[in-house]
Amino acid sequence: MKTLKLLFLILAIPLFNACGLKPITSEYTFVKTDIEDVNLDELGDGDVLIYNGANILHTADNTARLNVWIDNIPLGQIRPSEYAILNFKPKAYQFKLLHIDFVNMKSEHTVEIDNQTKVIMIKPTVTSNKLEITNELPKKFEKFTYAQKR
């Protein structure tokens, strides 16, 4: 019985650590907006919406929070169903994404942002992280909230 309790404790420790992603402080200036003001037609020309499109697989076990760096400058933490709008100059950017599952899941993505770039979706995956330029607002966008500087 003691062995079973010890085994349970050993297996439970990584589960509690999975919830332990600490937010990083943003060094970026977010473009202020209200959710009613977000319109796909007004994005582009440097204004890019970045949202966390985590699915139920990661939101259920609280591993969906992503810390984001752009060109080694911390953007901050974007939680599931959160978004931020930033202003970019046209060029290639290096995005670094981190989420914690049982281990640190870190990935790097080179993204070419031009005047037609409007929306970028980031999300954790089972083995890493995903970043995709979608140029479409996510489904049920009305339920998304603006990311807070933490």
ChimeraX commands (.cxc) that place a marker at each C-alpha (Angstrom):
marker #1 position 0.00,0.00,0.00 radius 0.5
marker #1 position 2.86,2.39,0.80 radius 0.5
marker #1 position 4.40,1.61,-2.57 radius 0.5
marker #1 position 1.14,2.48,-4.31 radius 0.5
marker #1 position 0.92,5.82,-2.47 radius 0.5
marker #1 position 4.53,6.62,-3.32 radius 0.5
marker #1 position 3.94,5.75,-6.97 radius 0.5
marker #1 position 0.84,7.95,-7.04 radius 0.5
marker #1 position 2.80,10.84,-5.52 radius 0.5
marker #1 position 5.60,10.45,-8.06 radius 0.5
marker #1 position 3.11,10.46,-10.94 radius 0.5
marker #1 position 1.14,13.41,-9.51 radius 0.5
marker #1 position 4.12,15.77,-9.22 radius 0.5
marker #1 position 4.51,16.28,-13.02 radius 0.5
marker #1 position 0.77,16.96,-13.29 radius 0.5
marker #1 position 1.03,19.81,-10.80 radius 0.5
marker #1 position 4.11,21.14,-12.58 radius 0.5
marker #1 position 2.17,21.19,-15.86 radius 0.5
marker #1 position 0.16,24.07,-14.47 radius 0.5
marker #1 position 3.26,26.00,-13.49 radius 0.5
marker #1 position 4.04,28.20,-16.52 radius 0.5
marker #1 position 4.80,31.59,-15.05 radius 0.5
marker #1 position 3.88,34.59,-17.21 radius 0.5
marker #1 position 6.68,36.70,-18.62 radius 0.5
marker #1 position 6.55,40.49,-18.60 radius 0.5
marker #1 position 5.86,42.02,-21.99 radius 0.5
marker #1 position 8.22,44.59,-23.45 radius 0.5
marker #1 position 5.84,45.31,-26.35 radius 0.5
marker #1 position 3.23,48.02,-26.67 radius 0.5
marker #1 position -0.12,46.43,-27.41 radius 0.5
marker #1 position -2.48,48.24,-29.79 radius 0.5
marker #1 position -5.42,49.20,-27.60 radius 0.5
marker #1 position -8.83,48.07,-28.81 radius 0.5
marker #1 position -12.22,46.84,-27.69 radius 0.5
marker #1 position -13.55,43.53,-28.95 radius 0.5
marker #1 position -16.31,45.39,-30.80 radius 0.5
marker #1 position -13.66,47.35,-32.71 radius 0.5
marker #1 position -11.78,44.31,-34.05 radius 0.5
marker #1 position -12.56,44.07,-37.72 radius 0.5
marker #1 position -10.59,41.95,-40.18 radius 0.5
marker #1 position -10.72,44.78,-42.71 radius 0.5
marker #1 position -8.93,47.13,-40.28 radius 0.5
marker #1 position -6.06,44.71,-39.69 radius 0.5
marker #1 position -3.02,44.54,-41.94 radius 0.5
marker #1 position -0.61,47.31,-42.91 radius 0.5
marker #1 position 1.42,46.31,-39.85 radius 0.5
marker #1 position -1.44,45.73,-37.39 radius 0.5
marker #1 position -1.45,41.98,-36.68 radius 0.5
marker #1 position -3.76,40.08,-34.34 radius 0.5
marker #1 position -2.06,37.13,-32.56 radius 0.5
marker #1 position -4.37,34.68,-30.78 radius 0.5
marker #1 position -4.04,31.46,-28.81 radius 0.5
marker #1 position -6.13,28.84,-30.60 radius 0.5
marker #1 position -5.62,26.07,-28.03 radius 0.5
marker #1 position -8.16,23.28,-28.24 radius 0.5
marker #1 position -9.95,21.32,-25.51 radius 0.5
marker #1 position -7.04,18.88,-25.24 radius 0.5
marker #1 position -4.86,21.57,-23.67 radius 0.5
marker #1 position -7.47,23.75,-21.98 radius 0.5
marker #1 position -8.79,20.80,-19.98 radius 0.5
marker #1 position -5.46,20.15,-18.26 radius 0.5
marker #1 position -4.39,23.82,-18.08 radius 0.5
marker #1 position -1.36,23.43,-20.37 radius 0.5
marker #1 position -2.60,25.88,-23.01 radius 0.5
marker #1 position -0.86,29.04,-21.78 radius 0.5
marker #1 position 1.90,30.18,-24.13 radius 0.5
marker #1 position 4.81,32.45,-23.34 radius 0.5
marker #1 position 5.84,34.26,-26.52 radius 0.5
marker #1 position 9.05,36.00,-27.54 radius 0.5
marker #1 position 9.47,37.86,-30.82 radius 0.5
marker #1 position 13.08,38.44,-31.88 radius 0.5
marker #1 position 14.09,37.52,-28.30 radius 0.5
marker #1 position 11.92,40.29,-26.84 radius 0.5
marker #1 position 9.17,38.98,-24.53 radius 0.5
marker #1 position 5.64,39.54,-25.82 radius 0.5
marker #1 position 4.20,38.01,-22.65 radius 0.5
marker #1 position 1.79,35.18,-21.98 radius 0.5
marker #1 position -1.23,34.57,-24.16 radius 0.5
marker #1 position -3.77,32.29,-22.56 radius 0.5
marker #1 position -6.38,30.23,-24.40 radius 0.5
marker #1 position -9.02,32.37,-26.12 radius 0.5
marker #1 position -6.92,35.51,-25.69 radius 0.5
marker #1 position -5.47,37.76,-28.35 radius 0.5
marker #1 position -3.16,40.73,-28.71 radius 0.5
marker #1 position -2.76,43.21,-31.54 radius 0.5
marker #1 position 0.72,44.49,-32.33 radius 0.5
marker #1 position 2.14,46.78,-34.96 radius 0.5
marker #1 position 4.94,45.26,-37.06 radius 0.5
marker #1 position 7.19,46.59,-39.79 radius 0.5
marker #1 position 7.37,44.33,-42.86 radius 0.5
marker #1 position 10.25,41.86,-42.36 radius 0.5
marker #1 position 11.03,38.37,-41.07 radius 0.5
marker #1 position 10.52,37.82,-37.35 radius 0.5
marker #1 position 11.66,34.98,-35.11 radius 0.5
marker #1 position 8.86,33.77,-32.81 radius 0.5
marker #1 position 9.70,31.58,-29.83 radius 0.5
marker #1 position 6.79,29.78,-28.13 radius 0.5
marker #1 position 6.85,27.91,-24.81 radius 0.5
marker #1 position 4.22,25.89,-23.02 radius 0.5
marker #1 position 4.63,23.38,-20.23 radius 0.5
marker #1 position 3.10,19.94,-20.42 radius 0.5
marker #1 position 5.12,17.22,-18.71 radius 0.5
marker #1 position 8.23,18.98,-19.95 radius 0.5
marker #1 position 8.99,22.39,-21.47 radius 0.5
marker #1 position 7.67,22.44,-25.04 radius 0.5
marker #1 position 9.63,25.13,-26.85 radius 0.5
marker #1 position 9.54,25.88,-30.56 radius 0.5
marker #1 position 10.89,28.56,-32.88 radius 0.5
marker #1 position 9.19,29.84,-36.01 radius 0.5
marker #1 position 10.40,32.30,-38.63 radius 0.5
marker #1 position 7.51,34.41,-39.88 radius 0.5
marker #1 position 7.60,36.82,-42.80 radius 0.5
marker #1 position 5.22,39.65,-41.95 radius 0.5
marker #1 position 4.14,41.94,-44.77 radius 0.5
marker #1 position 1.38,44.51,-45.23 radius 0.5
marker #1 position -1.16,41.75,-46.01 radius 0.5
marker #1 position -0.52,39.83,-42.75 radius 0.5
marker #1 position -3.57,40.24,-40.51 radius 0.5
marker #1 position -3.96,37.27,-38.15 radius 0.5
marker #1 position -1.51,34.77,-36.63 radius 0.5
marker #1 position -2.74,31.72,-34.74 radius 0.5
marker #1 position -0.48,30.15,-32.13 radius 0.5
marker #1 position -1.33,27.07,-30.12 radius 0.5
marker #1 position 0.26,24.27,-28.14 radius 0.5
marker #1 position 0.33,20.80,-29.64 radius 0.5
marker #1 position 0.96,17.41,-28.05 radius 0.5
marker #1 position 4.62,17.41,-29.06 radius 0.5
marker #1 position 5.46,21.11,-29.62 radius 0.5
marker #1 position 3.71,24.35,-30.62 radius 0.5
marker #1 position 2.14,25.55,-33.84 radius 0.5
marker #1 position 2.20,28.96,-35.50 radius 0.5
marker #1 position 0.21,29.71,-38.63 radius 0.5
marker #1 position -0.69,32.87,-40.53 radius 0.5
marker #1 position -4.43,32.41,-41.05 radius 0.5
marker #1 position -5.57,35.96,-41.92 radius 0.5
marker #1 position -8.97,34.93,-40.53 radius 0.5
marker #1 position -10.50,35.64,-37.15 radius 0.5
marker #1 position -11.05,32.47,-35.10 radius 0.5
marker #1 position -14.48,30.91,-34.78 radius 0.5
marker #1 position -16.46,32.29,-31.84 radius 0.5
marker #1 position -14.14,35.30,-31.73 radius 0.5
marker #1 position -16.72,37.16,-29.66 radius 0.5
marker #1 position -15.72,34.90,-26.73 radius 0.5
marker #1 position -12.04,35.92,-26.97 radius 0.5
marker #1 position -10.59,38.52,-24.63 radius 0.5
marker #1 position -7.73,40.93,-25.04 radius 0.5
marker #1 position -4.51,39.67,-23.41 radius 0.5
marker #1 position -3.48,41.52,-20.29 radius 0.5
marker #1 position 0.06,42.64,-19.64 radius 0.5
marker #1 position 1.08,40.41,-16.75 radius 0.5
marker link #1:1,2 radius 0.2
marker link #1:2,3 radius 0.2
marker link #1:3,4 radius 0.2
marker link #1:4,5 radius 0.2
marker link #1:5,6 radius 0.2
marker link #1:6,7 radius 0.2
marker link #1:7,8 radius 0.2
marker link #1:8,9 radius 0.2
marker link #1:9,10 radius 0.2
marker link #1:10,11 radius 0.2
marker link #1:11,12 radius 0.2
marker link #1:12,13 radius 0.2
marker link #1:13,14 radius 0.2
marker link #1:14,15 radius 0.2
marker link #1:15,16 radius 0.2
marker link #1:16,17 radius 0.2
marker link #1:17,18 radius 0.2
marker link #1:18,19 radius 0.2
marker link #1:19,20 radius 0.2
marker link #1:20,21 radius 0.2
marker link #1:21,22 radius 0.2
marker link #1:22,23 radius 0.2
marker link #1:23,24 radius 0.2
marker link #1:24,25 radius 0.2
marker link #1:25,26 radius 0.2
marker link #1:26,27 radius 0.2
marker link #1:27,28 radius 0.2
marker link #1:28,29 radius 0.2
marker link #1:29,30 radius 0.2
marker link #1:30,31 radius 0.2
marker link #1:31,32 radius 0.2
marker link #1:32,33 radius 0.2
marker link #1:33,34 radius 0.2
marker link #1:34,35 radius 0.2
marker link #1:35,36 radius 0.2
marker link #1:36,37 radius 0.2
marker link #1:37,38 radius 0.2
marker link #1:38,39 radius 0.2
marker link #1:39,40 radius 0.2
marker link #1:40,41 radius 0.2
marker link #1:41,42 radius 0.2
marker link #1:42,43 radius 0.2
marker link #1:43,44 radius 0.2
marker link #1:44,45 radius 0.2
marker link #1:45,46 radius 0.2
marker link #1:46,47 radius 0.2
marker link #1:47,48 radius 0.2
marker link #1:48,49 radius 0.2
marker link #1:49,50 radius 0.2
marker link #1:50,51 radius 0.2
marker link #1:51,52 radius 0.2
marker link #1:52,53 radius 0.2
marker link #1:53,54 radius 0.2
marker link #1:54,55 radius 0.2
marker link #1:55,56 radius 0.2
marker link #1:56,57 radius 0.2
marker link #1:57,58 radius 0.2
marker link #1:58,59 radius 0.2
marker link #1:59,60 radius 0.2
marker link #1:60,61 radius 0.2
marker link #1:61,62 radius 0.2
marker link #1:62,63 radius 0.2
marker link #1:63,64 radius 0.2
marker link #1:64,65 radius 0.2
marker link #1:65,66 radius 0.2
marker link #1:66,67 radius 0.2
marker link #1:67,68 radius 0.2
marker link #1:68,69 radius 0.2
marker link #1:69,70 radius 0.2
marker link #1:70,71 radius 0.2
marker link #1:71,72 radius 0.2
marker link #1:72,73 radius 0.2
marker link #1:73,74 radius 0.2
marker link #1:74,75 radius 0.2
marker link #1:75,76 radius 0.2
marker link #1:76,77 radius 0.2
marker link #1:77,78 radius 0.2
marker link #1:78,79 radius 0.2
marker link #1:79,80 radius 0.2
marker link #1:80,81 radius 0.2
marker link #1:81,82 radius 0.2
marker link #1:82,83 radius 0.2
marker link #1:83,84 radius 0.2
marker link #1:84,85 radius 0.2
marker link #1:85,86 radius 0.2
marker link #1:86,87 radius 0.2
marker link #1:87,88 radius 0.2
marker link #1:88,89 radius 0.2
marker link #1:89,90 radius 0.2
marker link #1:90,91 radius 0.2
marker link #1:91,92 radius 0.2
marker link #1:92,93 radius 0.2
marker link #1:93,94 radius 0.2
marker link #1:94,95 radius 0.2
marker link #1:95,96 radius 0.2
marker link #1:96,97 radius 0.2
marker link #1:97,98 radius 0.2
marker link #1:98,99 radius 0.2
marker link #1:99,100 radius 0.2
marker link #1:100,101 radius 0.2
marker link #1:101,102 radius 0.2
marker link #1:102,103 radius 0.2
marker link #1:103,104 radius 0.2
marker link #1:104,105 radius 0.2
marker link #1:105,106 radius 0.2
marker link #1:106,107 radius 0.2
marker link #1:107,108 radius 0.2
marker link #1:108,109 radius 0.2
marker link #1:109,110 radius 0.2
marker link #1:110,111 radius 0.2
marker link #1:111,112 radius 0.2
marker link #1:112,113 radius 0.2
marker link #1:113,114 radius 0.2
marker link #1:114,115 radius 0.2
marker link #1:115,116 radius 0.2
marker link #1:116,117 radius 0.2
marker link #1:117,118 radius 0.2
marker link #1:118,119 radius 0.2
marker link #1:119,120 radius 0.2
marker link #1:120,121 radius 0.2
marker link #1:121,122 radius 0.2
marker link #1:122,123 radius 0.2
marker link #1:123,124 radius 0.2
marker link #1:124,125 radius 0.2
marker link #1:125,126 radius 0.2
marker link #1:126,127 radius 0.2
marker link #1:127,128 radius 0.2
marker link #1:128,129 radius 0.2
marker link #1:129,130 radius 0.2
marker link #1:130,131 radius 0.2
marker link #1:131,132 radius 0.2
marker link #1:132,133 radius 0.2
marker link #1:133,134 radius 0.2
marker link #1:134,135 radius 0.2
marker link #1:135,136 radius 0.2
marker link #1:136,137 radius 0.2
marker link #1:137,138 radius 0.2
marker link #1:138,139 radius 0.2
marker link #1:139,140 radius 0.2
marker link #1:140,141 radius 0.2
marker link #1:141,142 radius 0.2
marker link #1:142,143 radius 0.2
marker link #1:143,144 radius 0.2
marker link #1:144,145 radius 0.2
marker link #1:145,146 radius 0.2
marker link #1:146,147 radius 0.2
marker link #1:147,148 radius 0.2
marker link #1:148,149 radius 0.2
marker link #1:149,150 radius 0.2
view
